[in-house]
Amino acid sequence: MFNRSVLLVIVAAVFAGLGLLAAERWLSRGAAVTGFEAVTPYPTPRPVPPFELVSAEGPVTADTLRGRWTVVFVGFVTCPDVCPTTLTDMAKAQKAWEALPEARRPRLLFVSIDPERDTPELLAGYARHFHPATLAATQPDLAALERFTTSLSLVFRKVPMGETYTMDHSSSMVLLDPEVRVAGVIRPRLPGGALPGSGAIATIDPGAVARDLARLAGAAP
């Protein structure tokens, strides 16, 4: 005979499974309705607390970004794989946006999470190597930098490597709407058949990103 505790556990598991199934179906319907290919929009955009980043051109604040859609990606100049791959792919999307009116043209903000090595000038040169319109900034105050990335649900950490170090960081990109609110996320995907931990690099579809952002900017159906 089952005791009461075991029965409660079973009932809870059943309801949890039903809830997960319902959530998956709801999300699937949402994706079909929105029709976005690369962007996962949030039902309710959330505000970003006040921030100030440092770039070679001066401060980057909410006022800098206000009025246009912005894709935010965090990384660092000496990143061996994810950063150059993502910035190369995003450059293709940025190339597609060049045909849009500047006032509605989406933009990319690359934020270095390695201010110890990435000066604003070094960062600007690196980002512009991929596309001249990329905004590049960092924040020497690590506490302030962490507050900013955390507000976007992005994370990073320093990883010692002998006498040097590398950085682990989120590979997803966050979408800020023209009111500088967190409005969605772009998650890279592993190549078909690749498994997590296999060493394969997750990538984005530049064409899909370009179409989704153009649509959000009101420049595409």
Secondary structure as the mmCIF struct_conf table of DSSP 4:
data_model
#
loop_
_struct_conf.conf_type_id
_struct_conf.id
_struct_conf.beg_label_comp_id
_struct_conf.beg_label_asym_id
_struct_conf.beg_label_seq_id
_struct_conf.end_label_comp_id
_struct_conf.end_label_asym_id
_struct_conf.end_label_seq_id
HELX_RH_AL_P HELX_RH_AL_P1 ARG A 4 THR A 34
BEND BEND1 GLU A 37 ALA A 38
STRN STRN1 VAL A 39 PRO A 47
STRN STRN2 LEU A 53 SER A 55
TURN_TY1_P TURN_TY1_P1 ALA A 56 GLU A 57
STRN STRN3 GLY A 58 VAL A 60
HELX_RH_AL_P HELX_RH_AL_P2 ALA A 62 LEU A 65
TURN_TY1_P TURN_TY1_P2 ARG A 66 GLY A 67
BEND BEND2 ARG A 68 ARG A 68
STRN STRN4 THR A 70 GLY A 75
TURN_TY1_P TURN_TY1_P3 VAL A 77 THR A 78
BEND BEND3 PRO A 80 ASP A 81
HELX_RH_AL_P HELX_RH_AL_P3 VAL A 82 TRP A 97
TURN_TY1_P TURN_TY1_P4 GLU A 98 ALA A 99
BEND BEND4 LEU A 100 LEU A 100
HELX_RH_3T_P HELX_RH_3T_P1 GLU A 102 ARG A 104
STRN STRN5 ARG A 107 SER A 112
BEND BEND5 ILE A 113 ILE A 113
TURN_TY1_P TURN_TY1_P5 PRO A 115 ARG A 117
HELX_RH_AL_P HELX_RH_AL_P4 PRO A 120 PHE A 130
TURN_TY1_P TURN_TY1_P6 PRO A 132 ALA A 133
STRN STRN6 LEU A 135 ALA A 137
STRN STRN7 THR A 138 THR A 138
BEND BEND6 PRO A 140 PRO A 140
HELX_RH_AL_P HELX_RH_AL_P5 LEU A 142 SER A 151
TURN_TY1_P TURN_TY1_P7 LEU A 152 SER A 153
STRN STRN8 PHE A 156 MET A 161
TURN_TY1_P TURN_TY1_P8 GLY A 162 GLU A 163
STRN STRN9 THR A 164 HIS A 169
STRN STRN10 MET A 173 LEU A 176
TURN_TY1_P TURN_TY1_P9 PRO A 178 GLU A 179
BEND BEND7 VAL A 180 VAL A 180
STRN STRN11 ARG A 181 ILE A 186
STRN STRN12 ARG A 189 ARG A 189
HELX_LH_PP_P HELX_LH_PP_P1 LEU A 190 PRO A 191
TURN_TY1_P TURN_TY1_P10 GLY A 192 GLY A 193
TURN_TY1_P TURN_TY1_P11 PRO A 196 GLY A 197
BEND BEND8 SER A 198 GLY A 199
HELX_LH_PP_P HELX_LH_PP_P2 ALA A 200 ALA A 202
STRN STRN13 THR A 203 THR A 203
HELX_RH_AL_P HELX_RH_AL_P6 PRO A 206 LEU A 216
TURN_TY1_P TURN_TY1_P12 ALA A 217 GLY A 218
BEND BEND9 ALA A 219 ALA A 219
#
